[in-house]
Amino acid sequence: MNIGLVGCGRWGRLILRDLLSLGVAVNVVAKGEDARRAGEAGAQVVSRIDDLPVVEGIDVATPTSTHADVIEALLPRGVPIYCEKPLCDDADRARRLVAAGHGRLFVMDKWRYHLGVLALADIARSGELGPAVGLRTRRVGFGHTHADTDCIWTLLPHDLVIAHEIFGRVLTPIAAVADCAGKEVMGLTAMSAAESGPWHTAEIGIRSPERRRSVTLLCRDGVAMLQDAYADHLVIIANPPPDGMEADPRVSRRPLKVEMPLLAELSAFVGFLNGGPPPKSPAEEAARTVATIVQLRRLAGL
């Protein structure tokens, strides 16, 4: 099987590594240092999309601001396309991409393949801690390496699709406040909710000295937490006693396998190309994520 990869920067090199580990031949569109590294890794390299040979599917790992242009250039090839999140940074163009790429355009939302997130989704759907009440996600750190867009487009898509995976639906934006330093966006705190259903608060930011990636599911009878992206367990905490008496928290740990979600989502795409089910996050869902981000930005005055 031959797969194309457009873009081989910091993240694209990881995609290339995992595609090669899956035993597929990779043809990379890259220039300069990225092209050299791709060639050294074992890929065939060209410098332009027009020079990409016939392939059975294409991964896109270019900067967010270029996604729409790259996808539009690739769609005439008629093969499935798997684009890094977000689909693009424009809601109108996202809708047009959905119409043009229906059934063969997908977005790489790796957190929908994370075993910790999937375990939280099982808890929410099984009702073992009672009905799900809400979700808190926190994604903060220091600095932002994507010069073409601000941190909201880089970070927030992850948290929105985590909520989608856990609750099985897209929640409606309610409120948002931006953290800005002058004209520079440093973060966002956003809230969404389902009508007569669970809520989701997401905090993202790039001026925290502490790097955190946490997901906390709140249910009627307790709380389940994924404390880190690489955690090997969930933390389950029962509610405090209803009589108000002080008590030590009843805490248990639920083991998790630590497997890389990037490899899992790429395996899903390769399986799809081999006749299996499609990967998660079809373009229709990805476009709703783009529209949600646009709406939250407006609510925050951006």
Secondary structure as a PSIPRED ss2 file (coil, helix, strand):
# PSIPRED VFORMAT (PSIPRED V4.0)

   1 M C   1.000  0.000  0.000
   2 N E   0.000  0.000  1.000
   3 I E   0.000  0.000  1.000
   4 G E   0.000  0.000  1.000
   5 L E   0.000  0.000  1.000
   6 V E   0.000  0.000  1.000
   7 G C   1.000  0.000  0.000
   8 C C   1.000  0.000  0.000
   9 G C   1.000  0.000  0.000
  10 R H   0.000  1.000  0.000
  11 W H   0.000  1.000  0.000
  12 G H   0.000  1.000  0.000
  13 R H   0.000  1.000  0.000
  14 L H   0.000  1.000  0.000
  15 I H   0.000  1.000  0.000
  16 L H   0.000  1.000  0.000
  17 R H   0.000  1.000  0.000
  18 D H   0.000  1.000  0.000
  19 L H   0.000  1.000  0.000
  20 L H   0.000  1.000  0.000
  21 S H   0.000  1.000  0.000
  22 L C   1.000  0.000  0.000
  23 G C   1.000  0.000  0.000
  24 V C   1.000  0.000  0.000
  25 A E   0.000  0.000  1.000
  26 V E   0.000  0.000  1.000
  27 N E   0.000  0.000  1.000
  28 V E   0.000  0.000  1.000
  29 V E   0.000  0.000  1.000
  30 A C   1.000  0.000  0.000
  31 K C   1.000  0.000  0.000
  32 G H   0.000  1.000  0.000
  33 E H   0.000  1.000  0.000
  34 D H   0.000  1.000  0.000
  35 A H   0.000  1.000  0.000
  36 R H   0.000  1.000  0.000
  37 R H   0.000  1.000  0.000
  38 A H   0.000  1.000  0.000
  39 G H   0.000  1.000  0.000
  40 E H   0.000  1.000  0.000
  41 A H   0.000  1.000  0.000
  42 G C   1.000  0.000  0.000
  43 A C   1.000  0.000  0.000
  44 Q E   0.000  0.000  1.000
  45 V E   0.000  0.000  1.000
  46 V E   0.000  0.000  1.000
  47 S C   1.000  0.000  0.000
  48 R C   1.000  0.000  0.000
  49 I H   0.000  1.000  0.000
  50 D H   0.000  1.000  0.000
  51 D H   0.000  1.000  0.000
  52 L C   1.000  0.000  0.000
  53 P C   1.000  0.000  0.000
  54 V C   1.000  0.000  0.000
  55 V C   1.000  0.000  0.000
  56 E C   1.000  0.000  0.000
  57 G E   0.000  0.000  1.000
  58 I E   0.000  0.000  1.000
  59 D E   0.000  0.000  1.000
  60 V E   0.000  0.000  1.000
  61 A C   1.000  0.000  0.000
  62 T C   1.000  0.000  0.000
  63 P C   1.000  0.000  0.000
  64 T H   0.000  1.000  0.000
  65 S H   0.000  1.000  0.000
  66 T H   0.000  1.000  0.000
  67 H H   0.000  1.000  0.000
  68 A H   0.000  1.000  0.000
  69 D H   0.000  1.000  0.000
  70 V H   0.000  1.000  0.000
  71 I H   0.000  1.000  0.000
  72 E H   0.000  1.000  0.000
  73 A H   0.000  1.000  0.000
  74 L H   0.000  1.000  0.000
  75 L H   0.000  1.000  0.000
  76 P H   0.000  1.000  0.000
  77 R H   0.000  1.000  0.000
  78 G C   1.000  0.000  0.000
  79 V C   1.000  0.000  0.000
  80 P C   1.000  0.000  0.000
  81 I E   0.000  0.000  1.000
  82 Y E   0.000  0.000  1.000
  83 C E   0.000  0.000  1.000
  84 E E   0.000  0.000  1.000
  85 K C   1.000  0.000  0.000
  86 P C   1.000  0.000  0.000
  87 L C   1.000  0.000  0.000
  88 C C   1.000  0.000  0.000
  89 D C   1.000  0.000  0.000
  90 D C   1.000  0.000  0.000
  91 A H   0.000  1.000  0.000
  92 D H   0.000  1.000  0.000
  93 R H   0.000  1.000  0.000
  94 A H   0.000  1.000  0.000
  95 R H   0.000  1.000  0.000
  96 R H   0.000  1.000  0.000
  97 L H   0.000  1.000  0.000
  98 V H   0.000  1.000  0.000
  99 A H   0.000  1.000  0.000
 100 A H   0.000  1.000  0.000
 101 G C   1.000  0.000  0.000
 102 H C   1.000  0.000  0.000
 103 G C   1.000  0.000  0.000
 104 R C   1.000  0.000  0.000
 105 L E   0.000  0.000  1.000
 106 F E   0.000  0.000  1.000
 107 V E   0.000  0.000  1.000
 108 M E   0.000  0.000  1.000
 109 D C   1.000  0.000  0.000
 110 K H   0.000  1.000  0.000
 111 W H   0.000  1.000  0.000
 112 R H   0.000  1.000  0.000
 113 Y H   0.000  1.000  0.000
 114 H C   1.000  0.000  0.000
 115 L H   0.000  1.000  0.000
 116 G H   0.000  1.000  0.000
 117 V H   0.000  1.000  0.000
 118 L H   0.000  1.000  0.000
 119 A H   0.000  1.000  0.000
 120 L H   0.000  1.000  0.000
 121 A H   0.000  1.000  0.000
 122 D H   0.000  1.000  0.000
 123 I H   0.000  1.000  0.000
 124 A H   0.000  1.000  0.000
 125 R H   0.000  1.000  0.000
 126 S H   0.000  1.000  0.000
 127 G C   1.000  0.000  0.000
 128 E C   1.000  0.000  0.000
 129 L C   1.000  0.000  0.000
 130 G C   1.000  0.000  0.000
 131 P C   1.000  0.000  0.000
 132 A E   0.000  0.000  1.000
 133 V E   0.000  0.000  1.000
 134 G E   0.000  0.000  1.000
 135 L E   0.000  0.000  1.000
 136 R E   0.000  0.000  1.000
 137 T E   0.000  0.000  1.000
 138 R E   0.000  0.000  1.000
 139 R E   0.000  0.000  1.000
 140 V E   0.000  0.000  1.000
 141 G E   0.000  0.000  1.000
 142 F E   0.000  0.000  1.000
 143 G C   1.000  0.000  0.000
 144 H C   1.000  0.000  0.000
 145 T C   1.000  0.000  0.000
 146 H C   1.000  0.000  0.000
 147 A C   1.000  0.000  0.000
 148 D C   1.000  0.000  0.000
 149 T C   1.000  0.000  0.000
 150 D C   1.000  0.000  0.000
 151 C H   0.000  1.000  0.000
 152 I H   0.000  1.000  0.000
 153 W H   0.000  1.000  0.000
 154 T H   0.000  1.000  0.000
 155 L H   0.000  1.000  0.000
 156 L H   0.000  1.000  0.000
 157 P H   0.000  1.000  0.000
 158 H H   0.000  1.000  0.000
 159 D H   0.000  1.000  0.000
 160 L H   0.000  1.000  0.000
 161 V H   0.000  1.000  0.000
 162 I H   0.000  1.000  0.000
 163 A H   0.000  1.000  0.000
 164 H H   0.000  1.000  0.000
 165 E H   0.000  1.000  0.000
 166 I H   0.000  1.000  0.000
 167 F H   0.000  1.000  0.000
 168 G C   1.000  0.000  0.000
 169 R C   1.000  0.000  0.000
 170 V C   1.000  0.000  0.000
 171 L C   1.000  0.000  0.000
 172 T E   0.000  0.000  1.000
 173 P E   0.000  0.000  1.000
 174 I E   0.000  0.000  1.000
 175 A E   0.000  0.000  1.000
 176 A E   0.000  0.000  1.000
 177 V E   0.000  0.000  1.000
 178 A E   0.000  0.000  1.000
 179 D E   0.000  0.000  1.000
 180 C E   0.000  0.000  1.000
 181 A E   0.000  0.000  1.000
 182 G C   1.000  0.000  0.000
 183 K C   1.000  0.000  0.000
 184 E E   0.000  0.000  1.000
 185 V E   0.000  0.000  1.000
 186 M E   0.000  0.000  1.000
 187 G E   0.000  0.000  1.000
 188 L E   0.000  0.000  1.000
 189 T E   0.000  0.000  1.000
 190 A E   0.000  0.000  1.000
 191 M E   0.000  0.000  1.000
 192 S E   0.000  0.000  1.000
 193 A E   0.000  0.000  1.000
 194 A C   1.000  0.000  0.000
 195 E C   1.000  0.000  0.000
 196 S C   1.000  0.000  0.000
 197 G C   1.000  0.000  0.000
 198 P C   1.000  0.000  0.000
 199 W E   0.000  0.000  1.000
 200 H E   0.000  0.000  1.000
 201 T E   0.000  0.000  1.000
 202 A E   0.000  0.000  1.000
 203 E E   0.000  0.000  1.000
 204 I E   0.000  0.000  1.000
 205 G E   0.000  0.000  1.000
 206 I C   1.000  0.000  0.000
 207 R E   0.000  0.000  1.000
 208 S E   0.000  0.000  1.000
 209 P E   0.000  0.000  1.000
 210 E E   0.000  0.000  1.000
 211 R E   0.000  0.000  1.000
 212 R E   0.000  0.000  1.000
 213 R E   0.000  0.000  1.000
 214 S E   0.000  0.000  1.000
 215 V E   0.000  0.000  1.000
 216 T E   0.000  0.000  1.000
 217 L E   0.000  0.000  1.000
 218 L E   0.000  0.000  1.000
 219 C E   0.000  0.000  1.000
 220 R C   1.000  0.000  0.000
 221 D C   1.000  0.000  0.000
 222 G E   0.000  0.000  1.000
 223 V E   0.000  0.000  1.000
 224 A E   0.000  0.000  1.000
 225 M E   0.000  0.000  1.000
 226 L E   0.000  0.000  1.000
 227 Q C   1.000  0.000  0.000
 228 D C   1.000  0.000  0.000
 229 A C   1.000  0.000  0.000
 230 Y C   1.000  0.000  0.000
 231 A C   1.000  0.000  0.000
 232 D C   1.000  0.000  0.000
 233 H E   0.000  0.000  1.000
 234 L E   0.000  0.000  1.000
 235 V E   0.000  0.000  1.000
 236 I E   0.000  0.000  1.000
 237 I E   0.000  0.000  1.000
 238 A E   0.000  0.000  1.000
 239 N C   1.000  0.000  0.000
 240 P C   1.000  0.000  0.000
 241 P C   1.000  0.000  0.000
 242 P C   1.000  0.000  0.000
 243 D C   1.000  0.000  0.000
 244 G C   1.000  0.000  0.000
 245 M C   1.000  0.000  0.000
 246 E C   1.000  0.000  0.000
 247 A C   1.000  0.000  0.000
 248 D C   1.000  0.000  0.000
 249 P C   1.000  0.000  0.000
 250 R C   1.000  0.000  0.000
 251 V E   0.000  0.000  1.000
 252 S E   0.000  0.000  1.000
 253 R E   0.000  0.000  1.000
 254 R E   0.000  0.000  1.000
 255 P E   0.000  0.000  1.000
 256 L C   1.000  0.000  0.000
 257 K C   1.000  0.000  0.000
 258 V C   1.000  0.000  0.000
 259 E C   1.000  0.000  0.000
 260 M C   1.000  0.000  0.000
 261 P H   0.000  1.000  0.000
 262 L H   0.000  1.000  0.000
 263 L H   0.000  1.000  0.000
 264 A H   0.000  1.000  0.000
 265 E H   0.000  1.000  0.000
 266 L H   0.000  1.000  0.000
 267 S H   0.000  1.000  0.000
 268 A H   0.000  1.000  0.000
 269 F H   0.000  1.000  0.000
 270 V H   0.000  1.000  0.000
 271 G H   0.000  1.000  0.000
 272 F H   0.000  1.000  0.000
 273 L H   0.000  1.000  0.000
 274 N C   1.000  0.000  0.000
 275 G C   1.000  0.000  0.000
 276 G C   1.000  0.000  0.000
 277 P C   1.000  0.000  0.000
 278 P C   1.000  0.000  0.000
 279 P C   1.000  0.000  0.000
 280 K C   1.000  0.000  0.000
 281 S C   1.000  0.000  0.000
 282 P E   0.000  0.000  1.000
 283 A H   0.000  1.000  0.000
 284 E H   0.000  1.000  0.000
 285 E H   0.000  1.000  0.000
 286 A H   0.000  1.000  0.000
 287 A H   0.000  1.000  0.000
 288 R H   0.000  1.000  0.000
 289 T H   0.000  1.000  0.000
 290 V H   0.000  1.000  0.000
 291 A H   0.000  1.000  0.000
 292 T H   0.000  1.000  0.000
 293 I H   0.000  1.000  0.000
 294 V H   0.000  1.000  0.000
 295 Q H   0.000  1.000  0.000
 296 L H   0.000  1.000  0.000
 297 R H   0.000  1.000  0.000
 298 R H   0.000  1.000  0.000
 299 L H   0.000  1.000  0.000
 300 A C   1.000  0.000  0.000
 301 G C   1.000  0.000  0.000
 302 L C   1.000  0.000  0.000
